[in-house]
Amino acid sequence: MSAFLHVRVHLIWSTRNREARLKGLWRSDLCGYIHGICESIHAPLIKAGGIEDHLHLYVSMPATITIAELVKTIKANSSRWVHENHDPAFAWQTKYAAFSVSKSTEAALLTYIKNQEEHHRHKSYVDELVEFLNRHGIAYDPQYYLE
């Protein structure tokens, strides 16, 4: 099958209960591991970043898998890696957010992901997620969006 495809998504999800478990230096190693996961399923990771309680991933989607399959693969494999190498009690939240990204907004997103540490000195993960959901017109029930 051949296709001309430019489908890129911004993925966001948290650790279970938004616990600050993505600690220091190994968070960078985790992003590297996720890069390898993405490469193995032909979904190049363009940028990754985050802080202790959540990650942002900017991924180029292949035509062969769904966003749900991509997220499931990344979460399952990265969680296993964290368990084996850093934190046996680690878990991701069950939910995730995915937003399409146009070429015209790509540079702003790359900067946004790069500057997560600074950004989150002023805004919590919850406030950030709600802002993204509202900006994209996504309905949500506050009782469930952080599971």
Secondary structure by P-SEA (a helix, b strand, c coil): cccccbbbbbbbbbcccccccccccaaaaaaaaaaaaaaaaccccccccccccbbbbbbbccccccaaaaaaaaaaaaaaaaaacccccccccccbbbbbbcccaaaaaaaaaaacccccccccaaaaaaaaaaaaccccccccccc
